[in-house]
């Protein structure tokens, strides 16, 4: 057993890290580093070892190292993951670490995700109906919308989405659909966001592959509980002739028309 422990102490893993400074060159390349492995190490530990022992110019963004801030998001062996949550012992002897390819590169492993915050600012806000306080809400309704509030805005779901990554469409991406769903499913909210999501924010471009759901570190059921219900709501409101006839007979007005000056000015929100 002591010999085995000694071997483990000297075990090393090869970390291949993407290096590119867009301000200095047009193309980038991968650089290999040998990193000694200790029990419990995660990919972020290996990257920090490289920074501290090999090259202090390696650009990497991280903060909490507790899978709560989402800032260390990257692509590990081609899969979007949090570096602080991915243990080296679960990976092969060679680990390839690159930036999220859906976003503009700043340098090395750092990307510019600011467009996501611009989209957030243009989302229709929470608009509660007039009611006596305190609000009395069914517990099931609270649980349904609370799932989406676990999002840490790592934007891994945005990165893995091939519509956001590879196609020039107005689709705002799964992160922002769950934001809209969290408000639409709130029992006190008065806005129907299906019009904006469908007509201006490209919801129809999502083809429900569930890849966003698979990479979510918070295990949010993005596709099943947010995207599909929003698509169903859009079908009911805009394409179902029976629902259209019922709404017409009742003289129902589309509540989201109140937000038309805001919603109709939405620009193409390509991330």
Phi, psi and omega in degrees: 000317178301321179297320179297319179296322179295320178295319180297325181294332183260004179291141180229153177237145179269120179255118178259113188248136178287130180237124176193128173247102183302335180284345183249335182208163183273334183232158178241179180205169179262139180241132184267141176224141174266122184240125176293139185255134172241158182301133177087001181293143174249172183300323180297325175299318180295319179295317178294327176297319178297316180298318185280335187241341183241306189211107181284353180272355179296123183269124178213143180249127174201164182216290192273332186055032180226015179060034179244336184262334179077003187283341182266024179297137180202181175251117183250115187051040175084358183248127177297123181211166170274128180295329183282349184248359183255109183282139180297329182294345179267359185247162176291177184293339174245125183243126180256122182240124180224171180282166173291120188280353180280349186238156179300138181279133172269303175189136175052253183261004184260128178239162180264107181256016187295335179300330178296324179285330174295319177296317179304318182292337181265359178288146177295129186283170175295129182229087184288148176284160180287126180202155178291141177264150359285150178293141175252113187234138176299134183302326180296323178293324179294314181298321183298318181275337181293331180305318184290339182280357174283351182302131179258007179056047173280339178066022174296324179294324176294320183293320184281341182292117183290337178290316177293319188285318194241353186235141181273084182230166177278007183298126184279344176099161186298324180303318185277337173292320179290334174295313178296320180295322180297330178275318180299326183273358176287125186296343181263353183283147184247359184259138172258109185274003184295329180295311180295316180299321185278312188277330188236340187247013167069028182302327182295342180285339178292126180254022167057051177276346180069014178294327178295320180294325183291329185264356184295120180289343178264002177057038175284135179278074188299310183288310186293319189256350181237301186293311181296314176300323178293321176296318179297321178295320179295319178297315179300318187280331190239341187234348181274113183295328180293313179297323178296320179292318179298316180296322180293316181295326180278351182069027182289138177257143178289109187299332183285355175294336177299331182264009185305317179301328179278311185291319184291345178267007179299135178268172177297115187264048177291123178278000000 
